[in-house]
Every structure is written in C-alpha cells, then in structure tokens.
Amino acid sequence: MRALTHTLAVAEHLNFRHAANALGVTQSSVSARIKALEETLGIVLFERRHRGVRLTEAGRRFVAEVSAGIEQIDHAVRTAGAISDGTVGRLTIGLNGSIATGFLADLRQRYRAAHPAIEQSIIEGPSSHTLSMIRDGKLDVAFIINVSNVPDCHSRHLWSEALVIALPAAHPIATLESLAWADLATENFLVRQGGAGPQILEHIVRRVVEHGRSPRLHRRDVGRDTLMHMVAAGEGITLTHEAGSHMPFPGIVFRPIDDEKEHARFSAVWSPQNRSPALRNLLDLATHMSRMDGLTMQAQTMASSFSATTSGKRTTGGVRL
C-alpha cells in the first residue's frame, strides 16, 4: 500500500522530489519503492527525465486502476467505521402494537433524527414469533407487551399504557364516559390472532371470568385497522391500549375502564449476542426517554396530591379558615 501511495503521488506531481515533499519522506525512499514495484510488476511505470518523470502508457492504465481501488478501500474503511459507531446501518424491529402514536412512535422519530443513515425495518407479529426471530438473529430488538424474564434474551421495561375499550359509536353503552368490567362481561370480544392478540385475549378471559361469566371471544386473523372496521360495523368490541385510542377510526369510540388497575407494560427484548452499535444507541435513547417520562409522571402525581390536600381550603390574611 505504501508503494502504491508513493506511485500515485509521483503520478500527480510528475517529480520524485515534489512527491517526496508532499508525502513527508525522502526522495530516495520514494524512488526505491517505485523501482521495487516496477520490478515486481515487470513493467516500467515512469520514464525518468532530467526535470521530472512521465507516465508510460502502462503506467497511466495502472495508476487509473490503482486510484479507483484506493478510493474503494478508503470508502470501505469509512463505511466500516461508521457502522462500528452506529451512525450507518440497519435495525430490524419487531413489535406488537401501533407505531402511529405514543412512546414507540416518538422513539422512532427521535432516533431517525439523531441517526438518519440507520434504516429502520419493521416486522409485526405475535410475541412468540418475534422472540423466535430475536433468537435466530433475524430481529435486532422487539417491543413486546406484558413480557418479562425471557429465557436467553435481555429485556428492559420502558413504558406502560392504560387499557381502553373500543366499541361501535352506536352501541348503547357508548354514551357512557367510562365503563366497568361488569358492563362488558356479556359482550362479544374481537381479538387479533397476531400482534398483541394472545396477551389481550388472556386478559379479557381473566377479567370476564372474575365477573362469573363465560367469555364470548372471536379470534380474527386480520390487521389492526381491519379489526377496528369490524368493531365499527357492530361485530363486537375489543380491548386495546391507550396509544391505539389516539388514532381516530370512523364509527368507533374509545372508553376508559374504571375498575381496570393493570396497564399494558411494554418492554424491549434483544439477544445478548447482538453487539450492534445501532441497537445500543436505540436502547440508550429509549432508556433516557423512559426515565424522563417517569420523572414527568412523578411531578404530575406530586402536583395532584398537593392540589388534593389544598382543595376546599381558603385563607384570609394568611389565616386558614
């Protein structure tokens, strides 16, 4: 490589001394390396003249090819460096829920702004499928609902969302501002087979049985949008998480469940063998966002508590009445 670099310098300056000055080496070193290269190749690259050199025809072709090769090597080195820094590359992300709104949508947007050269490839599927792809190295990370202590994988809880009911706008109980599970236990529930469907189904069964009813469940192998259109058509109701309720669907209303104390807990899951810098940067950003959200919720809780303790009290001249 050093001999090739010297050759390119001489081809540029057409003078051994000038090339040596540009390289910061001695003229004799440049001359010796090029002579050795010519002997190795069995061709003459330069015609030596009194005031400099001139490329031979073979030399011109050789320099042109070497120059292109050096540029390719330089590009390869820079690309490899960018990948090792996590600034260039690709992330394959598995998920259960919507990416339209909420924590995950915000995470992807912020990550794209910070690392625009990282391609984000999205694959949606049930948890069992995405976990299998994690283990097979086909996914870098999956964001999964209500999962913890995954064998052979690392996991990190990042955010939680309230559970809400989606029901047709024409449904008799749609006029209520909030509902209870007692209002829902006799309803027909539609549940997806993919995505977070299995976890949603398990939760519905548990809550309905708690109210002494047999669950009326219909599993559908459809996407989330199609399921919502089925709900709007009056075929049943469904349980979803809060982020999904921020996307309006014609003919559907979303209602909170007063006696539902559990939240949908979302965690990142990845393989311990995955050393991708791009993945590390994504997890670092997600963890930072999770901590900031936690601090915000803490502040809101403290403010609510303070408001509750001071409500109904008034003071006159600094004396509490």
C-alpha positions as CSV (number, residue, x, y, z in Angstrom):
1,M,0.0,0.0,0.0
2,R,2.8,2.4,0.8
3,A,4.4,1.7,-2.7
4,L,1.0,2.4,-4.3
5,T,0.6,5.6,-2.4
6,H,4.0,6.8,-3.5
7,T,3.2,5.9,-7.1
8,L,0.1,7.9,-7.0
9,A,1.9,10.9,-5.5
10,V,4.6,10.8,-8.2
11,A,1.9,10.4,-10.9
12,E,0.3,13.6,-9.5
13,H,3.5,15.7,-9.2
14,L,5.5,14.1,-12.1
15,N,8.5,14.7,-9.9
16,F,10.1,12.5,-7.3
17,R,11.3,15.3,-5.1
18,H,8.0,17.1,-5.1
19,A,6.2,13.9,-4.4
20,A,8.5,13.1,-1.5
21,N,7.9,16.6,0.0
22,A,4.2,16.1,-0.2
23,L,4.5,12.7,1.5
24,G,6.9,13.9,4.1
25,V,9.5,11.2,3.2
26,T,12.9,11.3,1.5
27,Q,13.2,11.3,-2.3
28,S,15.4,8.2,-2.2
29,S,12.7,6.3,-0.3
30,V,10.1,7.1,-3.0
31,S,12.5,6.2,-5.8
32,A,13.4,2.9,-4.1
33,R,9.8,1.9,-3.5
34,I,8.7,2.6,-7.0
35,K,11.7,0.8,-8.5
36,A,10.9,-2.2,-6.4
37,L,7.2,-2.1,-7.5
38,E,8.2,-1.9,-11.2
39,E,10.5,-4.9,-10.8
40,T,7.7,-6.8,-9.0
41,L,5.2,-6.0,-11.8
42,G,7.7,-6.4,-14.6
43,I,6.7,-3.1,-16.2
44,V,8.0,0.4,-16.4
45,L,5.6,2.9,-14.8
46,F,7.6,6.1,-15.3
47,E,10.0,7.4,-17.9
48,R,12.8,9.2,-16.0
49,R,13.7,12.6,-17.4
50,H,16.2,15.3,-16.3
51,R,13.5,17.6,-14.8
52,G,11.0,15.0,-13.8
53,V,9.2,11.9,-14.9
54,R,6.4,11.0,-17.3
55,L,3.9,8.1,-17.1
56,T,4.3,5.3,-19.6
57,E,1.1,4.0,-21.3
58,A,1.2,1.0,-18.9
59,G,1.8,3.4,-16.1
60,R,-1.2,5.5,-17.0
61,R,-3.5,2.5,-17.0
62,F,-2.0,1.1,-13.8
63,V,-2.4,4.5,-12.0
64,A,-6.0,4.8,-13.1
65,E,-6.9,1.4,-11.8
66,V,-5.0,1.8,-8.5
67,S,-6.6,5.2,-7.9
68,A,-10.1,3.7,-8.2
69,G,-9.1,0.8,-6.0
70,I,-7.7,3.2,-3.3
71,E,-10.9,5.1,-3.3
72,Q,-12.9,1.9,-2.9
73,I,-10.6,0.9,0.0
74,D,-11.0,4.3,1.6
75,H,-14.8,4.1,1.2
76,A,-14.8,0.7,2.8
77,V,-12.8,1.9,5.7
78,R,-15.0,4.9,6.3
79,T,-18.2,2.8,5.9
80,A,-16.9,0.2,8.4
81,G,-16.0,3.0,10.8
82,A,-19.5,4.5,10.5
83,I,-21.2,1.1,11.1
84,S,-19.0,0.5,14.2
85,D,-20.0,3.9,15.5
86,G,-23.7,3.1,14.9
87,T,-24.2,6.0,12.5
88,V,-24.8,3.9,9.4
89,G,-26.5,0.6,9.0
90,R,-29.9,-1.1,9.6
91,L,-32.1,-2.0,12.5
92,T,-34.8,-4.7,12.2
93,I,-37.5,-4.0,14.8
94,G,-40.3,-6.4,15.8
95,L,-43.5,-5.1,17.5
96,N,-46.9,-6.0,18.8
97,G,-48.7,-2.6,18.7
98,S,-49.2,0.6,16.8
99,I,-46.4,2.8,15.8
100,A,-48.6,5.7,14.8
101,T,-48.6,7.4,18.2
102,G,-47.2,7.1,21.7
103,F,-43.8,6.2,23.1
104,L,-42.7,4.0,20.3
105,A,-43.7,6.5,17.6
106,D,-41.8,9.2,19.5
107,L,-38.8,6.9,20.0
108,R,-38.5,6.1,16.3
109,Q,-38.9,9.7,15.3
110,R,-36.1,10.9,17.7
111,Y,-33.8,8.0,16.7
112,R,-34.3,8.8,13.0
113,A,-33.5,12.5,13.7
114,A,-30.3,11.5,15.6
115,H,-29.3,8.7,13.2
116,P,-30.8,9.4,9.7
117,A,-28.5,6.9,8.0
118,I,-29.8,4.0,10.0
119,E,-32.6,2.2,8.1
120,Q,-35.5,1.0,10.4
121,S,-37.1,-2.1,9.1
122,I,-40.4,-3.0,10.9
123,I,-41.8,-6.5,11.3
124,E,-45.2,-7.1,13.2
125,G,-46.2,-10.4,14.7
126,P,-47.2,-12.2,17.8
127,S,-44.8,-12.3,20.7
128,S,-43.8,-15.9,20.2
129,H,-42.9,-15.3,16.6
130,T,-40.8,-12.1,17.3
131,L,-39.0,-13.8,20.2
132,S,-38.1,-16.7,17.9
133,M,-36.7,-14.2,15.3
134,I,-34.7,-12.5,18.1
135,R,-33.1,-15.8,19.0
136,D,-32.4,-16.6,15.3
137,G,-30.7,-13.2,14.8
138,K,-33.4,-12.1,12.3
139,L,-34.5,-9.2,14.6
140,D,-32.3,-6.7,16.4
141,V,-35.0,-5.8,19.0
142,A,-38.7,-6.4,19.7
143,F,-41.0,-4.2,21.7
144,I,-43.4,-6.6,23.3
145,I,-46.4,-6.2,25.6
146,N,-46.5,-7.8,29.1
147,V,-43.4,-9.9,28.9
148,S,-40.5,-10.3,31.4
149,N,-37.7,-12.7,32.1
150,V,-37.4,-14.0,28.6
151,P,-35.0,-17.0,28.5
152,D,-31.8,-16.5,26.5
153,C,-32.7,-12.8,26.0
154,H,-32.2,-9.4,27.7
155,S,-35.3,-7.4,28.4
156,R,-36.0,-3.9,29.7
157,H,-39.3,-2.4,30.7
158,L,-39.7,1.0,29.0
159,W,-43.3,2.3,29.2
160,S,-46.8,1.5,30.3
161,E,-50.2,2.4,28.8
162,A,-53.7,2.2,30.2
163,L,-56.1,-0.3,28.7
164,V,-59.3,1.0,27.0
165,I,-62.3,-0.4,25.2
166,A,-63.1,0.2,21.6
167,L,-66.8,-0.1,20.7
168,P,-69.2,1.0,18.0
169,A,-70.3,4.6,18.3
170,A,-73.9,3.3,18.0
171,H,-73.5,0.8,20.9
172,P,-75.9,1.5,23.8
173,I,-73.1,1.9,26.4
174,A,-71.1,4.2,24.1
175,T,-72.9,7.2,25.7
176,L,-71.2,6.5,29.0
177,E,-68.0,8.5,29.6
178,S,-66.3,5.5,31.3
179,L,-67.1,1.8,31.8
180,A,-66.6,-1.0,34.2
181,W,-65.9,-4.7,33.5
182,A,-69.4,-5.5,34.8
183,D,-70.7,-3.5,31.8
184,L,-68.5,-5.5,29.4
185,A,-68.6,-9.1,30.6
186,T,-71.5,-10.2,28.4
187,E,-70.2,-8.5,25.2
188,N,-68.7,-10.2,22.1
189,F,-65.0,-9.5,22.0
190,L,-63.0,-9.5,18.8
191,V,-59.3,-10.3,19.2
192,R,-56.5,-10.4,16.7
193,Q,-54.5,-13.6,16.3
194,G,-51.3,-11.7,15.6
195,G,-49.7,-8.7,17.3
196,A,-50.6,-8.4,21.0
197,G,-53.7,-10.5,20.4
198,P,-52.7,-13.5,22.6
199,Q,-51.9,-11.3,25.6
200,I,-55.1,-9.3,25.1
201,L,-57.2,-12.5,24.9
202,E,-55.7,-13.8,28.1
203,H,-56.5,-10.5,29.9
204,I,-60.1,-10.5,28.7
205,V,-60.7,-14.1,29.7
206,R,-59.3,-13.3,33.2
207,R,-61.5,-10.2,33.7
208,V,-64.7,-11.8,32.4
209,V,-64.3,-15.0,34.5
210,E,-63.8,-12.8,37.5
211,H,-67.3,-11.5,37.0
212,G,-68.8,-15.0,36.8
213,R,-69.3,-15.0,33.0
214,S,-68.1,-17.2,30.2
215,P,-66.0,-15.1,27.7
216,R,-67.5,-14.6,24.2
217,L,-64.4,-14.4,22.1
218,H,-63.9,-14.4,18.4
219,R,-60.3,-14.5,17.1
220,R,-59.6,-12.9,13.7
221,D,-56.5,-13.3,11.6
222,V,-56.6,-9.6,10.5
223,G,-54.5,-6.5,10.9
224,R,-55.4,-3.8,13.5
225,D,-57.2,-1.5,11.0
226,T,-59.4,-4.3,9.7
227,L,-60.3,-5.3,13.3
228,M,-61.3,-1.8,14.1
229,H,-63.5,-1.6,11.0
230,M,-65.2,-4.9,12.1
231,V,-65.8,-3.2,15.5
232,A,-67.3,-0.2,13.8
233,A,-69.6,-2.5,11.8
234,G,-71.0,-3.8,15.0
235,E,-69.5,-7.3,15.0
236,G,-68.1,-6.9,18.5
237,I,-65.9,-4.8,20.8
238,T,-62.2,-5.0,21.5
239,L,-59.6,-4.2,24.2
240,T,-56.7,-2.1,23.2
241,H,-54.0,0.1,24.8
242,E,-54.1,3.9,25.2
243,A,-51.8,4.8,22.2
244,G,-54.1,3.0,19.9
245,S,-57.0,5.2,21.0
246,H,-55.3,8.3,19.8
247,M,-55.8,7.3,16.2
248,P,-59.5,8.1,15.3
249,F,-61.5,5.4,13.5
250,P,-64.8,6.3,11.8
251,G,-67.7,4.8,13.8
252,I,-65.7,3.9,16.9
253,V,-65.4,5.4,20.4
254,F,-62.8,4.6,23.0
255,R,-63.7,4.5,26.7
256,P,-61.6,4.0,29.8
257,I,-62.4,1.2,32.2
258,D,-62.8,2.5,35.8
259,D,-62.0,-0.7,37.6
260,E,-59.1,-1.8,35.4
261,K,-56.0,-1.2,37.5
262,E,-53.5,-3.0,35.3
263,H,-51.6,-1.4,32.5
264,A,-50.1,-2.7,29.3
265,R,-46.4,-2.9,30.0
266,F,-44.1,-2.6,27.0
267,S,-40.5,-4.0,27.1
268,A,-37.6,-4.1,24.7
269,V,-36.2,-7.6,24.2
270,W,-33.0,-8.3,22.4
271,S,-30.3,-11.0,22.2
272,P,-27.2,-10.8,24.4
273,Q,-25.2,-11.8,21.4
274,N,-26.2,-8.8,19.4
275,R,-23.4,-6.2,19.7
276,S,-24.8,-3.8,17.1
277,P,-23.8,-0.2,18.0
278,A,-27.0,1.0,16.3
279,L,-29.0,-1.2,18.7
280,R,-27.1,0.1,21.6
281,N,-27.8,3.7,20.6
282,L,-31.6,2.9,20.2
283,L,-31.7,1.3,23.7
284,D,-29.8,4.2,25.3
285,L,-32.3,6.6,23.8
286,A,-35.3,4.5,24.8
287,T,-34.0,4.2,28.4
288,H,-33.4,8.0,28.6
289,M,-37.0,8.7,27.3
290,S,-38.4,6.2,29.8
291,R,-36.6,7.9,32.7
292,M,-37.8,11.3,31.6
293,D,-41.4,10.0,31.3
294,G,-41.1,8.6,34.8
295,L,-39.9,11.9,36.2
296,T,-42.8,13.7,34.4
297,M,-45.3,11.3,35.9
298,Q,-43.8,11.7,39.4
299,A,-44.1,15.5,39.1
300,Q,-47.7,15.2,37.9
301,T,-48.6,12.9,40.8
302,M,-47.0,15.3,43.4
303,A,-48.9,18.2,41.9
304,S,-52.2,16.2,42.0
305,S,-51.5,15.3,45.7
306,F,-50.8,18.9,46.6
307,S,-53.9,20.1,44.8
308,A,-56.0,17.5,46.6
309,T,-54.7,18.5,50.1
310,T,-55.3,22.2,49.5
311,S,-58.7,22.0,47.7
312,G,-61.6,23.3,49.7
313,K,-59.4,25.4,51.9
314,R,-59.1,29.1,51.7
315,T,-57.1,31.7,53.6
316,T,-57.7,35.3,54.6
317,G,-54.8,37.4,55.7
318,G,-52.6,34.3,55.9
319,V,-55.0,32.6,58.4
320,R,-56.5,29.3,57.2
321,L,-60.3,29.3,57.6
